[in-house]
Amino acid sequence: MELAAEPSPTQPPSPEPAPPPASPAVSPAASPPEPSTAPAAREAGPTVVLVAVLLAVAVVPMSISGTGVALPRIGDDTGASLPALQWVVNAFNLAFACLTLAWGSLADIIGRVRAFALGAAVFAAASLASAATSDIVLLDIARAVAGVGGAAILSSGSALLAGVFHGAARTRAFALFGTVAGIALALGPTVSGQLVQTLGWRWIFVLHALALLVVLALTPAVARRDTSVPRGGRVDLAGTALFVASLAVAMTAIVQASRWGWGSAATLGMLGVSLLLLAAFAAVERRVTAPMLDLAVLRNRRFLGVCLVPVAGSFGFVTLLTYLPTYLTTVTERDSATAGWVMLLLTSPVLLCPVLAGRLVTAGVPSTALLLGSLVCLVAGDAALLLSGPEVTTALLAVPLLLVGVGFGLAAGLVDAQALEMVPTHQAGMAAGFLNTLRLGSEAVAVAVYASLLATLIRVRITDGVAADSAGANVPTGADPAALAEHAAAGDVAGATADGGTTAELTRLLVSGYDGAFHTMAWLLAAVCAALTVLIAVLLRPERPARP
């Protein structure tokens, strides 16, 4: 695939793209090198940038989706409690989501290559620390530090691509960006699972560190190709602190809500504090001369519309990526290996569709039409999950899963490039930070809300079933509906029947409760995606020409 950087559309047209200077001592206005050497000089740099960014970006989603596989083994080795183990994942996600926007703004100030290299170094060091420690607290801290590095990689990496590639080459580069991120997200659990089984859980983090050491080795070549000029200035410390605090409080409330309760004083109080901090952040950003987030960017409705597309993907796709395997093993009684093969119906389109989307745009298909089409696929796929049930065949499951996968995959190849084309070049880092903050923040919110609502719906259905069996004919007398529901929500039907009896009717009640709750959640996911589709379609409407 040809990925040589094309001339920026902001430059005046010329018969031939101006080749880079022959040496640092030659000014841009000097005589160009011989035509026979210009193409090679021009092509080498962008390829190095692309390889470095894609390798670094692959580590981040792989860390997000793959680390959870290692939690049981980490628990065995460290003796950690369940909450402490969950923070191995949550600490990374929390730091990542909170600091992505801050790193995007910082990249515009200090330079994208410097921010990118710093993020890779921080992530690599934290990964090595994660591999070396046997203390769960230190592991949680190291994972939070890795999240700081991941935020820098994703924000500055996409800004680097936007600065080096232009036109059709940018479309192709971001199609590869989306493809690699999708592959890493989809294969993260598989790769991590193999490492845990063969070499041990520590090698997950060693692999991350080794990949980023290669990225750091490529950084000098990346720096030679990057032509962006840091805008300098002061870091917006007040705005950064308020935004990070607001998001950290909100994310902590969401993560803990499944234990505290969504209506508890602690959860509602923390969400209220988060809103107050966010309001203070907006007030500060209006006053400072160099804000972390220029609020004027948010008045660009087309930019905002594109940034909301990943939010729909978080609800329509990421929730299923997280919890569909449990449904397959619990309700349809497939074993783990078979469930993994079925999940390929959901994830395989993510490996192919980003590149397909890039080619379609290059061929002249409007990007807006593709984005809206991807959202329609998400809505239709989530609604089609109502076809599922205990006896559902894999062929029938293929309909909703392929639709959802195609919907997520098409958007993954377009969103970053389209969003960054809508802002000035000097704000690319900030725009990338905002986009990725929405992306990861919405994933965390969607997964947490889905888990909490699913558990609640299962508990309601099982409680009603136990109450209906007042004579205890099918459910043993004294069975605790809440405990049964907790087992069912975790996919542990065997544990539930061990606690409450072993009747076939009890097993059917648990499976039926999970199946009914899953169908309700499918309706809710489709409704959320449909509402977002309408909102995004309104925001992406073409500007009306001014009347004479």
N, C-alpha and C positions, 0 to 999 in steps of 0.2 A: 504494500500500500504506500503510495507516494505521500509523504508528510512534510515536504519541504515548506518552510514558512513562506507565506505569500506577502506581498507588500501590504502595509496597513491601508485600509480604505480612507484614512484621513490624509494620506500623502497625495500630492498632485500626481495625476497619471503620467506615465512615461512609456515609451515603446517597450523598454525592457526594465525589469526590476533592478534597482541599483545594487551591485554586489557589495559585500562588506569590504572594508579597507584591507589592504595587503598586510599591514602591520600597524601596531599602535601608533607609530610615528606619522602615519599617513592620515590626513584629515578626510572627512567625508566628501569634501569637494575635490580631492585630488583625483588624478587619473585612475580609472579602475584597472584591476588586473586583467590579464589576457582572458578572453572569453572561455578558453579551454579549461582554465582552472577555477573559474567562478562557480560553476554548479557544485563541484565537490566541496568547496569551502562553505557554500551556502547550505548544503544538505547535512553535513556532519553535525553541526551545532544543534539544530532542532531535534535530531534523532537522540542525541545524548540527553537533552532536556526531557524528552518524552519518556525515555527508558527510566531515568532517575525518578521522575514524578510518578509514573505508573507503578514502579517497584515499591516506592514508599507508601503510595496510596493503598496498595494491596494489603499491606500489613495492618492498616487501621481497621477496616471492616472484618478482616480475619480475626483480629483480636477481640472484636465485639461479639461475633457469633460463635467463635471457637473456644473461648476460655471457659464457658459454662460446662463444657464436657468434662473438664478436669476437676470440677468441684468435689465430687465424691472422693477421688484419690487425694486431693489436697486435704480434705477433712480427715482422711485416715492417717496421713502423715503428720498433720499439725494438731489433731485433736480439737479442731475449732468447732464452735457452735454454728448452727444454721445461719443466724443473722450475720455473724462474722464472715462466714463463707460467701454469703450473698453480696457482701460488700467488695469481694474480689472483682465482681462484675460491675456493681453499682458505682464504686469509687471511680473506675475508669470512665463510665458513661457520664457521671456527674461532672467531673473535671473537664471532660471533653466538651460537653454541651455548654458549660458555663464560660469557657475561655475561647471558643471558636471565633466569636465576633471580636473579642479583644485582640486576638492574634491577627485577624484580618486587617484591622486598623493599624496595628503595630508594623505589619509587613509593608504597608504603604509608607510608613515613616522611616524605618531603618533599612528597607530594601527587602525584596521578596526572596532573593537567594539566601541572604543572611538569616531571615526568619525560618526559611525552609531547612537550612542546615542546622540551625539551633534546635528546631523541633525534632529532627532526626536524631541528633546527638542525645537530647533529653530522653526520647523514647527508648533508644538503644541502651542507655545507661540504666534506666528504670527497669527494662526487661532483664538485663543481667542481674540486677539486684533482686528481682522477683524470682529468678532461677536459683539464686544463691541462698535465700533465706528459708528458714523453717519456722519462723514466727509469723502467725497469722496477722498480727497488727502491722508488722513491717511489710508484709506482703500487700495488705490493703493500701498502705501509704505508697508503696512502690507503684501499684496499679493506678493510683490517683496521679502520680507524677507522670506515668506513661500517658494518661489522658491529656495532660498539659501538652506533651510533645505531639500527640495525635492531632490536637486542635491546630497547632502550628503547621503541621504537614498538610492537612486538608485545605486550610485557608490559603496558605501561600503557594501550595502546589497548583491549585486551579488558577490562581492569579498569574503564576509563571506561564502556564500554557496560554492564557489569554493574551499575555504580552508578547510571546514568541511567535504564535501562529495567528494567521488572519484568513478571512474568507473561507473558502472550501477546506483549506488545510486545518483551520481551527475546528470546523465541523467534524472532520475526521478524527482529529486529536481528542476531542471531547467524547466522541463516540467510543473510542478506545478507553478513555477515562471511565466512562460508565460501564463498559463491558468488564474491565478489570475489577472495578469495585464490586460489580454484581457477582463475578466468579468467586472473588475472595469471600464475600458474604455467604454465598451458597456453599462453598467447599470448606469454610472454616471449621464447622463441626466434624466433617469427615477427616480432614488433615489432622486436627487436634486429637481426634479419637484414635487414629493410627499411632500418633506419637505417644499418647498415654499408654496404649497397649504394648508398644514395642520398647520404647526408650524411657518412658516416665514423663510425668506432667511437667517437669522443669524444662524439658526440651521444647515445649511450646514457646516459652519465652526466649530460649536460646535461638530458636529459628527466627523470631522477630528481630533479635539483636543482630544476627548475622546478615539478614537482608538489609538492615539499615546501615550497617558498616559498609556494604557495597554502595549504597546511596551516597554516603559521606565521601567515599573515594571518587565518585563521579562529580561531586559538587564543584571543584575548580573548573571543570569543563562547562558545567551549567552556568557558572558565573561569567565565563567568557562570552556566552551567547546572549545572556540577558541584557537588554538595552534600556530597561526601565530605569528611571532616575528617582531615588527616594525623595519624597517631598520634604523630609525633615520636620522640624517642629517638636513641640512637647507632646508627651503622652498625656492623654486625657485621664488622669488618675482618678478624679472624682467620678466621672462617668463610668469608667471601668469598674471601680469598686462597687458602685451602686448596682450596675447591671449584673455583675458576678454574684453579688449578695442576693439580689432579687431572684435570679434563676436558681441559685443554690438552695435557697429556702423553699422555693416551689418544688424543685426536683426531690428534695428530701421529704417533703410532705407527701408527694405522690408515691415515692418508693415505700414509705412507711404506712400509707393509708390502708393497705390490706391488713395490717395488724391493729392500727389505731381505730380504723373505721372511717369511711369517707365523711360521715356526719359528725365525727368527734370534735370536741373543742380544740384539740391539738392540731388536727388536720386543717380545719377551717381557719383557725387562728394563724397558722403558718402561711396559708394561701393569702389571707388578708394582709399580712405583713409583706408578702411578696408583691402584692399589687401596690402597696404604699411605696415600696422601694422603687418599683418600676415607674410610678408617677414622678418620684423625685429624680430618677434618671432622665426622664423626658424633659423635665424642667431645666436640669443642668445642661443637657445637650443643646437646648435652644439658646443658651447664653454664651457658651464657650466658642472661641474662634476656630478651634480645630477639634471638633467633636469625634468621639470614637465611632458614633453612628450619625451621619448627616441625615436628619429627619426629612430633608427635602427629597432624599432618595425614595422614601416610602410614599411620597406623593406621586411617584411614577407608577401609575396603576398597572401598566403592563409588566413592569419589573415585579411588582408585588404579586400579580397573578401567576407569573412563572414560578416565583418562590413558594407559592402555596401548593403547587403540583406534588412535591415530595410529601407534603402533609397528608394528602389523599393516599399516597403510596404507603405511608406509615400505618394508616388504619386498614386499608384494603389488602395489603400484602404482608407487611412485617409481622402483624399480629398472627397471621396464619403460619408464617415461617416459624414462629415461636411455639404455637400451641396446637397446630394441626397434628403433629406426630402423636401427641397424647390422645387426641380423639381417635386416631386410626388404631392405636393399640387397645384403647379402652372400649370403644363402641363397636368398631368393625372387627375387633379381635385379630388384627394382623400382628405378626411378630415384629420386633424392632427392625430386622433386616428388610422385611417386605415393606414396612412403613417407609423406610429410607428410600427404597426404589420408587414408591408412589410419590414421595416428595420431589423426585426429579421432574415430575410433570409440572410442578410449581416453579422449580428453580431453573430448569433447562432453558426456557425462553429468555431468562435474564442473561444467559451467556451469548445469545444470538441477536436479540432484538436491538440492543444499543447500536451495533454496527449497521444493522438494517435501517434503523432510523436515520443515521448519518448519511447513508447512501441515498435514501429517498429524498432527503432535504437537498443534497447535492444535485439530484436529478430534477429538482424543481417543485417537489411537493411542499406546500406551505407548512412550516414548523408548527404554527398554531393549530392547524387541522390535525396533525399527528398527536400533539399534546392532548387535545380534546378527545380524539379517538382513543388514546390510551386510558383516559379517565372513564370513558364509556365502557371499555373492556373491564376495568376494575369493578364498576357498578354491576355489570351483567354477571361477572364471575362470582362476586360475593353473593348476589341474589340466587345464582344457580346452585350454591352450596345447599339449598333446601332439598336438592335431589339426594343428599347423603342420608345414610341410615345404617343400621346394623348389617343389612344384607347388600349394601351397595357394591356394585362391581367396579373394578379399576377402570374399565372402559367408560362407565358413566361418570366417575370422578374426574376423568380427564377433561371433561367439558368445562367445569368451573375452574379447575386448577390451571389449565392452559390459558384460559381467558385472563385470569388474574396475573399470571406470569408475563403474558404478552403486554398487558397494561402497564405493569411496573417496568418491564424491560424497555419498551419504546420510550418512555419518559426519561429513563436513566441515561439514555444517550443524547438527550437534547437539553435538559434543564440547565446545566451549568453554562454551556456555551450561550444559550439564548439569554439567560439572566445577565451574564457579564457583557454581552453586546449592548445592553440597554443602559449602561452607566459609563461615565467618562473613564478613560484608562487609569487616571491617577487614583480612582476610587475602587479599582478592581478588587484589591485585597479586602476592603471593608465590605463590598458587596458579596464576595465569596464567603466571608465570615458570617454575614447575616443569613445567607442561603443555607449554609451548613448548620448554623444554630437552629434554624427552623427544622431542618431535616432531622438532626439527632434528637433535638428536644421533643419533636412530635413523636418520634419513635418511642422514646421513653414514656411519654404520656400515654400513647396508644396502647402499648403493651401492659402498662400498669392498670389502666382503666379496664382493658379487656379481662385481665386476670381477676380483678376485683368483682366485676359484674358477673362474669361466668361463675365464680364461686358462689355469689349471692343467689343467682338463678338456680343453680344446682341445689343449694340448701333449701330454697323455697319449695321446689318440686319434691324433694325427698321428705321434707317435713309434712307436706300435704299427703304424700303416700303413706307415711307412718301413721298419720292421724286417721286416714281412711281405713286402715287395718286395725281398728280398735280392739278386735278380738285377739290379735296377735297370731292369726293363722299363718301369715306369710312373713311377718317381721317379728322377731323375738321380742317379748315384752321387756320394756326397760331399755330398748336400744336408743342411743343418743343420736337424733337426726343430724345435729351439727357435726359430730364426729364422723358419721357415715358420709356426710357431704364433703368433709375435708379429705377423706380418703378418695372419694370418687373424683373430686376436682384434680387431685394429684395423679389420677390414673391408677390408683392402688385399690382396685376392686377386691383383690384377694385379701388385702389387709382389712378392708371394711367388713367382708363376710366373716373373717376370723374373729373380729370384735363383736359382731352383731348376730352371728349365726351363719349357717352355710346353706340356707334354703335357696332353691333356684329362683323363687319369687323375689327374694331380696336382691339377688344378682340382677334380675330383670329390672327391678325398681331403680337400682343404681345406674345401670346402663341407660334406661329410659330417661332418667333425670338428666344425665349428661347430654344425651342426644337432643332432648327438648331445649335445654339451655343453649346448646351450640346453634340450633336453628334460630333461636331468638337473637343470638349475637350476630348471626349471618345477616338477618334483617337489619340490625342496627348498623353494622359495617356498611352495608349497601346504602342505607339512608344517609350516613355521614358522607360517604363518597359522592352520592348524588347531590347533596347540598353543596359540597365543595366544587363539584363540576359546574353547577349553575353559577356560583360566585366567580369562579375562574373564567368562565365564558364571558361574563359581564366585564371583568377586568381586562380581558384580552381583546375586547372589541377595538377595531381600528379607530384612530382619531378621526373625528369628523372634520372635513376641510372647512376653514373659516369662510364665512359668507363675505362676498365683496362689499 
